[in-house]
């Protein structure tokens, strides 16, 4: 039985008064509406502070949330939380590790990063099919080039061990475009092997939306698709794209756009969507 799900990654921008007219209070309803409208089954967010996550959890009642904050592992600083539909999935296990030389130490700072960075993970079991997969979500350093490289290596090591052969779905803001050395490490295009593939490479459907995932709130920042969804080779990918929802006045809800992918975790080679049977996606 197919286990198709919709996975989203969305950097919602932390709450800072420096954003003025684009501050969280002016756009929080639009962020919640964007997630609600696109109906992901799982969503990985980047940058929300504790009160932002509380707001979204209140507005998105169908989601259960897991994740700790990056500064103290409790409530201080930004989160990289994962939300999943509580009517579909059960959490089998979950946790957080830090992107540093001491990944199990809360708040640890890695390499040349300015701030602590984390990975949130949860093992989800689909109630209807019994299928289990490892869902992970992260936000790499925006300044530390070495930190991004080391983080990619650490993520591969940790996720492979945690997954123990089960499918992996990794979402996040990687501060790296396709072809960047960090991106190449994650997809095994460098010296080490990787079980991960970028979602667009696993799909024969044309990509939807713009070729960037960054905005300045009022316009697209071109050629900056730094938000990605990666999957293991046992996951088929249907539609994939960038969602460019905006307000009536043309402003965007965040300085990032959400990225959405339709994934089949069952390993089957066919699917039926909207009454049309289609061949599953295999290979890069």
N, C-alpha and C positions, 0 to 999 in steps of 0.2 A: 504494500500500500504506500502510495506516495506521501511524502511529508513536506509538502511545499510550505514555505513561510516567507514573510516579507521582513527583511532586515534593513534597518536604517542606522546611519551614523549622522550626528548633528552636533556641531559646536555651537552652543547657544549664547556664547559671550558672557563673561562674568559681569556682575553688577558693579558699575563704577560711575560716580556722578560726573566724571570727566567726559562721558559720552553725551551729556547734555540732552538734546531732543531725542537721542537714540538710546538713552538709558533704559534699564530693565523695566521700570514702571510704565514706560510708554509702549513697550513692545511685547510684554510678557504674554498677553492674551493671544497675540499673533503667533508666538512661538508654540503655545499649547494648541492652537487651532491647526497649525501646519502639521504637527505630529498626528493629531486626531484625524485630520482629513485623509492623510496618506495611509493610515491604518497599518502601521507596522505591527508584526507579531513580537518582534524584539527590537529594541532601540538602544544604542549606546550614545550617551551624551558626553560632551566635554565642556569643562569650565564652570558648571553651575556651582554657586556657593550653597550653603545649607538652606538658606531661606528660599533660594530659587528652586532648588529641588523639591522643597516642601510645597511650593506653589504649584509646580507641575504635577506632583503626585496628587494634589487635591483636585486639579482640573482634569487629570487623566486617570479616572477612577478604575479603569479596567486593567491598569498595570500594577504589578508588584515590582519593587525596586530593590536592588542590592548595590552595595558599594560603600567605601569609606573615604574620608577626605584625605588629601595628600600630605598635609602638614603633620597631623598627629594621629592619623588613623581613626579619628573619631568624628569631629565636626568642624575642625578648623581648616580653612583653605578650600581650594577647588576640589570637586569630585570628578570622577569619570564613571558615573553610575550606569548600570544596565537595567532597563525596564523590560518586563516580559508580561504577556497576557496571562493573568492568573486563571482564566477559564480554560486555557489550553495546556499550560506547562506547570510542572512541579519542579522546584529546585532540589536537586539531589545533594549538591555541595556548592560552596562559593567561597571566595576569598579575595585578598588584595596582596600584591607584592610591589615593591618599589624598584624603580629602574635605577639601580645603583650597585656598587660592589657588595653591599649588604642588603639584598632585596627583602629580607624578612624583618628589617629594622624600620619601624614606622618613622616617617619624616626624613629618611636618609637621602642625602644629596649625591647624585651620580656624576662623576667625571667633571666636565666643564659646564654642566647645566646650572642655571641661576636658581631654579626652584626645584623642589622635589617633584618627581614624576612617578606615576603609578599605572598598574594594570589591574583592572577589575575583571574577575572571571566568575562564571557560574556554569555548572553542569545542569542542563535542562532535560527533563524527560517529557516527551509529548504524550499526553494522557490517552489520545485516541489510537496511536500507533505503537507506543512503547519505545519509539526511537529516542536515543539520547545523543546529545552533542555538547561540545564545550563552546560556550559563548564568551568572548573576551573583548575588552574595550580599553583603549589607551589614548594618551596624548603625549607625543614626544616633545622634547625640548625645542623651543623656537630659536634659540641662540647657540646652543652647544653642539657643534658639528660632531665632535667625538662622542658626546652623550647620545646623539641619535644613532650613530653607528653601533656603539656598544649596546644600546637599548634594543636594537633590532636583533642582535645576536642573543641577548638574554631572553627576549620574548620567544624566539624560536626554541631555545632550550627548555624553558619553563612550560610552554604550551604543549610541546610534544610529550613531555613527562606527565602533565596533568591530563591530557586527552587519553593517553593509554590506548591508542588505536581508534578512538571515536572521532567523528567528523569535528572539524574546528571551523568556527566563524569568528574572524577578528575584524573589529571595526575601530575606527579612530581617526584622529587628526595627527598625521605623521610628519607634518611640516616638510614634506618631500613630494615632488611630482614624480610621475612615471619616468624612469630613466635615471633618476637621482641614485647615487650609490646606496643610500639607505633603502630605497624602494627595491633596488636590485638584490640586496641582501635578503629581504623578506621573501622574494619570489625565486631565490636560488640562482640568480644570474651572475653571482660572484663566485668565490672559491668554494663556499660551503653549499651543500644541498639544502633544500627547504621543501617541506610538504605543502607550502602555501602557493596559491595562484591568485592574481587579482581577478575580481569578479568579472570585469569586462572581457578578459581573455578566456573565461569559461563560457561565454555566451556568444551565440551566433546572431542574436537580435541586435539591431543597431542601438547605440547608446541614445538615451533621451536627454534633452536639455543641453545647457551650455557645457563647454569644455573646461570650465573652471568651477571651483567650489568656494571662492572668496568674493566678498563684496566690501564696499566701504559704507554700507547701509543704503546708499543712494544709487550706486552703479556697480556693475560687475568689475572685478579686478581680473583681467584676462590672463589665461595660461597659468593659473594657480590652483589646479586641482590637487589639493594636498590632503583631502579627506577621502579615505578609501575603505573598501570592504574586501577582505581576503578570505579565501576558503581553501580547504584541502581538496585534493583531486577526486575524492569520492563524493563531492557535492556538485550537483548540476546547477547551472545558473540560467534563468529565463531572462526576463526584462531587467534592465539595469539603467540607472540614470541619475541625473542631478535635478532636484526639484527647485525651481526658481520662483516660488510663491512670493508675492509682495503685497504691500498695502494698497489702498485706493490711490494714494499720492505717489506710488512708485517706490516707496522705501521697502527695504527688506527687513525681516524680523531679527536678523543677526548679521554679523560680519562674515558668517559662513553660510553656505547653502547645505541643506541635508542631501545625503546620497542614499539611494534606495536600491535594493536588489531583491529579486525573487529567487529563492533558493530551494532546491530539492535535496533533502538530507537522506533520502531512502536508498540512494544508489541505483534506482531504477533508470531505465533508458528511454522511457516514454512518459508522457504526461498528457493530461487533458485540462485545458484552461479555456473557459468561456465556450465550452462545447466543441473545441477544436483539438484533435490529437496532434501532438507535435513530438518530434524526436528529441530526446534529451541531449544535453551538451556534454561532450567529452573532449579532453585534450586542450592544450593551449594553442 
